[in-house]
Amino acid sequence: MDGKNRYIFEQETVLKAVLRLALPTILSQIILVVYNMADTFFISMTDSDIKLSAVTLCMPVFMILTAIANLFGAGGAAVMSRANGARKQQHAAWASVFSFYGCLFTTLLYSGAVALTLRGTVNLIGAVHPEMHREAAAYLLRTVVIGGIFTSMNALFSHLVRAEGRSFAAGFGVIFGSILNIALDPLFMFVLMPKGKEVQAVAAATAVSNAAGTVFFLILLLRIRKETAISFRFDRRCLRNGIAKEILKTGLPACLMTLMENVSYAVLGHLMATAGVTFQAGIGVAKKINMLAHCIARGTTQGVLPLIAYNYSAGNYKRMKKAFLISSAVSVFFSILCMAGSLAFGRQLVQIFIEEGASLAYGTRFLRILCIGCPFSAFAYAVISFLQAVRESRQSFILAMLRKGIVDIPLMLIIFELSHPSSIVWATPVTDFICCCAAAGIFAICLKKLKYTVKHRHREAERQMII
C-alpha cells in the first residue's frame, strides 16, 4: 500500500474517507443495476413475456458467480485491510494469492456443474414453459458456462483493488464493463445476430463485457505491481498461517447473503410460476428496479469495509466506529429516497419495461411492496459488513442467514399455502424488518465487546509501562 492510500485510511477526515471510498463503489453498483435493467429493457422490446421471464428467472443462477466472488473477494479484502493496518504486507500478499486461486477454481467447478445439469437447472428456477426453457438454457450457457469465469474474476479484482484504497480504480473497472455491456446489447441484438435470437444476444454481450472488465483489471495490476501487495504468484504459505480459514470465515457471510438472496428469488420465481407468465414478468421487473436501493447499500458497505477493517486492526476504534455510523447513515438515507421514488412513481418505472397489460399492474404492485423493506435492509447490510471487518464472523453469518433463508423462505411457503401466490412478495419486507431489529441488537452487543477490549488493552499498556 502506498503513502497516499495509507493517508486515506489513517489521517483524512472520516467523512471524506467514507465518501472517497464509497462513492466510486456506489456508482459502480448503480451502473451494474442499470446494465441489468438495460438487458431487461432491450428484451422487453420484443414484446414477449416469455423471453422477459426467461432472462429474469436466470438471474439467481448467474448471481451465484457473484456469491463465489464475494466469498473470496470480501474475505480477501477484509484480511488484506487488517494486514495492512497491522503493517503486515506479506500477509496481505498471501491473502490475495489464496483469494485469486480459490475464486478461479471454485468458479470453474460451478460453471462445469451448470453445464452438466443445464436442463435440470432451468427447470428448477421455474422456466417450465417449453419456449421459456429453451431461451433460459441458451442464456445460462453463454453467461455462466462460457462467460462465468470473467464475471467472478471481474468482481474479485474489484474487491482486492479496493482493499488497498484504490476505490476509484475498482469502481472504474466495474463501470467500464457495465457501460460496454449496455453498448453491446443493441449491437448484438439488432446487428450481429438474427431476429428471434435476442436472449442469446444479450447473453453474449454480457460475457464479452465481463471479459473486457477482467482484462482492464489485469492491465491495472500489471502497471501497479511495484506498489501493490496483490499477487498471483502461488506460494504454499498462502495455505498456512490461518490465512485460508480467515478468508473463508470472513467472506462466508457475504457469499451466503448473495447466495441465499438468489435462492430466495429462485423460490419466489418458482412459486410465482404457478400463477402464470404475467406474474413472473411482473415480479422479474419489480425485483430488478428494486435492486437500485440494494446496490447503493451494498456499494456503501463494500467501499467502507476496508476502512473499518484497517482501523480495527490498527487499534483506532474511535475512527472505526465513526466510519460505520457515517456510512450506515448514508446507506439508509439513499434507501429511503429509493423507497419514496418507488412508491410515488412505481407504475412509471415499471412502464419503462412493460408498456401495458396485466404484467404492468402486477409489476407496479410488487415493486411498491418490495421497496418498503429497503431502509431496513440497508442497515442490516451495514451491520453485516461491519461484523465481517472486525472478525465477528459468527454473528455476521447469523445475520446473513436470517436476512435470506431462515425467515423469508418459510414465510413465502406459508403465505403460498394460505393465500394467492402474488401475496408471497410480502415475505420480503417483513423479513427485512425482522433482520434490521436483530442487526441493531447484535451491533449493540458487539460495541460493548469492543469497548471492553479497548479498556483491557489500555490496562495492559499501563502495566507494561509500570514494569
HULIN-V549551 format. One record per residue. N is the residue number from 1. OMEGA is omega in whole degrees, -180 to 180 (999 if undefined). NEAR is the number of other ideal C-beta (glycine too) atoms within 8 Angstrom. Layout:
<<N	OMEGA	NEAR> <N	OMEGA	NEAR>>
This chain:
<<1	-178	10> <2	-175	6> <3	-179	5> <4	-179	7> <5	177	11> <6	178	11> <7	179	9> <8	-177	13> <9	-170	14> <10	-168	10> <11	-178	4> <12	179	9> <13	-173	5> <14	-180	10> <15	179	7> <16	180	8> <17	179	13> <18	-179	15> <19	-179	8> <20	-178	10> <21	-173	16> <22	-173	15> <23	177	10> <24	180	13> <25	177	16> <26	-180	14> <27	180	11> <28	178	17> <29	177	14> <30	179	12> <31	177	12> <32	179	11> <33	179	12> <34	-179	10> <35	173	13> <36	177	11> <37	179	12> <38	175	11> <39	-179	13> <40	-179	15> <41	-178	10> <42	177	12> <43	180	14> <44	179	10> <45	177	6> <46	-178	8> <47	180	4> <48	176	7> <49	-179	10> <50	180	11> <51	178	13> <52	179	17> <53	-179	14> <54	-179	14> <55	-178	17> <56	179	16> <57	-179	15> <58	-174	14> <59	179	14> <60	180	13> <61	179	13> <62	-175	11> <63	174	11> <64	174	12> <65	176	14> <66	177	11> <67	178	13> <68	179	14> <69	179	17> <70	178	15> <71	-177	16> <72	-178	17> <73	179	17> <74	177	16> <75	180	18> <76	-180	18> <77	180	15> <78	180	16> <79	178	15> <80	-179	17> <81	178	16> <82	178	14> <83	178	14> <84	178	18> <85	179	13> <86	-180	9> <87	179	5> <88	-175	8> <89	-178	10> <90	177	7> <91	178	12> <92	180	15> <93	179	11> <94	178	13> <95	180	16> <96	179	15> <97	180	14> <98	-180	15> <99	-178	16> <100	-176	12> <101	177	10> <102	180	12> <103	-179	16> <104	-175	10> <105	178	8> <106	178	11> <107	179	15> <108	177	9> <109	-179	8> <110	179	13> <111	177	13> <112	180	8> <113	177	8> <114	179	14> <115	-177	9> <116	-176	6> <117	-171	8> <118	-177	12> <119	179	8> <120	179	7> <121	-180	11> <122	177	12> <123	-176	9> <124	-178	8> <125	174	14> <126	179	11> <127	-173	15> <128	177	7> <129	-175	8> <130	-180	5> <131	178	7> <132	178	15> <133	-178	13> <134	-179	8> <135	180	14> <136	179	15> <137	179	12> <138	-180	11> <139	-178	15> <140	179	17> <141	-176	12> <142	-175	14> <143	-176	15> <144	-177	14> <145	-177	12> <146	-174	9> <147	-176	15> <148	-176	14> <149	-180	10> <150	179	12> <151	-178	16> <152	-179	14> <153	177	14> <154	179	16> <155	179	14> <156	-178	15> <157	179	14> <158	176	15> <159	-175	17> <160	179	16> <161	179	15> <162	-178	16> <163	180	14> <164	177	14> <165	-179	13> <166	-175	10> <167	-180	14> <168	180	7> <169	179	9> <170	179	16> <171	-179	13> <172	180	11> <173	179	17> <174	-180	16> <175	-180	11> <176	180	11> <177	-178	15> <178	179	15> <179	177	10> <180	179	12> <181	179	16> <182	-180	10> <183	-177	8> <184	-179	11> <185	-180	14> <186	179	9> <187	-180	10> <188	-175	12> <189	-170	12> <190	-177	4> <191	-171	7> <192	-177	5> <193	-176	10> <194	179	4> <195	-177	4> <196	-179	4> <197	-174	8> <198	-180	13> <199	177	13> <200	-178	11> <201	-179	13> <202	177	16> <203	179	15> <204	178	11> <205	178	14> <206	-180	14> <207	-179	14> <208	-178	12> <209	177	14> <210	175	14> <211	179	10> <212	177	11> <213	178	16> <214	178	13> <215	177	8> <216	-179	12> <217	178	14> <218	177	9> <219	178	8> <220	-178	11> <221	176	12> <222	-178	7> <223	-176	6> <224	-173	9> <225	-180	7> <226	-177	4> <227	-174	5> <228	175	9> <229	-179	13> <230	-176	11> <231	176	7> <232	-179	7> <233	-174	5> <234	179	7> <235	-177	7> <236	-180	6> <237	177	8> <238	178	13> <239	-179	7> <240	176	7> <241	177	6> <242	-176	6> <243	-178	15> <244	-180	10> <245	-178	7> <246	-180	11> <247	-178	16> <248	178	10> <249	-178	9> <250	-177	14> <251	-176	17> <252	178	12> <253	178	15> <254	178	16> <255	-178	13> <256	180	14> <257	177	13> <258	-178	13> <259	-177	10> <260	175	13> <261	-179	11> <262	172	14> <263	178	12> <264	178	13> <265	178	11> <266	177	13> <267	178	11> <268	180	12> <269	-180	16> <270	179	10> <271	-180	12> <272	180	14> <273	180	11> <274	-179	6> <275	178	9> <276	-176	7> <277	-179	10> <278	177	11> <279	-180	13> <280	179	17> <281	-179	16> <282	-179	19> <283	179	16> <284	179	16> <285	180	17> <286	180	15> <287	-178	13> <288	178	14> <289	-179	12> <290	178	13> <291	-177	10> <292	179	10> <293	-180	16> <294	-178	12> <295	176	13> <296	178	16> <297	-180	17> <298	179	10> <299	179	15> <300	-177	18> <301	178	14> <302	-179	13> <303	-174	17> <304	-179	15> <305	179	15> <306	179	18> <307	179	14> <308	-179	15> <309	-180	16> <310	-177	14> <311	172	16> <312	-179	14> <313	-180	12> <314	178	10> <315	179	7> <316	-173	8> <317	179	10> <318	179	6> <319	178	9> <320	-179	13> <321	-180	10> <322	178	9> <323	179	15> <324	-176	12> <325	-180	8> <326	-177	11> <327	179	15> <328	177	14> <329	178	8> <330	-178	11> <331	-179	16> <332	180	13> <333	-179	8> <334	178	14> <335	177	15> <336	177	10> <337	179	8> <338	179	13> <339	-180	13> <340	179	8> <341	-180	9> <342	179	17> <343	-176	8> <344	-173	6> <345	-178	7> <346	-178	12> <347	-179	8> <348	180	7> <349	180	11> <350	-178	16> <351	175	9> <352	-175	7> <353	-180	12> <354	-172	14> <355	-176	5> <356	176	4> <357	-178	8> <358	-179	7> <359	178	12> <360	-179	14> <361	180	9> <362	179	14> <363	179	16> <364	180	13> <365	-178	10> <366	-180	14> <367	-178	16> <368	176	11> <369	-177	11> <370	-173	15> <371	-179	14> <372	-177	9> <373	-173	13> <374	-180	18> <375	179	10> <376	180	12> <377	-179	16> <378	179	17> <379	178	14> <380	175	15> <381	-176	14> <382	-179	16> <383	179	14> <384	180	17> <385	178	14> <386	-179	13> <387	175	16> <388	-176	18> <389	-175	15> <390	174	12> <391	178	7> <392	-173	9> <393	-177	12> <394	180	6> <395	178	11> <396	178	12> <397	-180	11> <398	-180	10> <399	180	17> <400	180	14> <401	179	11> <402	-178	11> <403	179	17> <404	176	13> <405	-174	12> <406	-175	7> <407	-167	12> <408	-179	14> <409	175	12> <410	180	8> <411	177	11> <412	-179	14> <413	178	10> <414	180	8> <415	-180	12> <416	-180	10> <417	-173	5> <418	-174	5> <419	179	6> <420	-179	5> <421	-179	10> <422	-178	11> <423	-177	8> <424	178	13> <425	-180	12> <426	180	9> <427	-176	10> <428	180	11> <429	177	11> <430	179	12> <431	179	14> <432	179	15> <433	180	10> <434	-179	10> <435	178	15> <436	178	12> <437	178	8> <438	-180	12> <439	179	13> <440	179	10> <441	-179	8> <442	179	13> <443	179	11> <444	178	8> <445	-179	9> <446	179	13> <447	177	9> <448	179	8> <449	180	8> <450	177	11> <451	178	8> <452	-180	8> <453	180	8> <454	180	9> <455	-180	8> <456	-180	8> <457	178	9> <458	179	8> <459	178	8> <460	180	8> <461	179	8> <462	178	8> <463	-180	8> <464	179	7> <465	-180	6> <466	179	5> <467	999	4>>
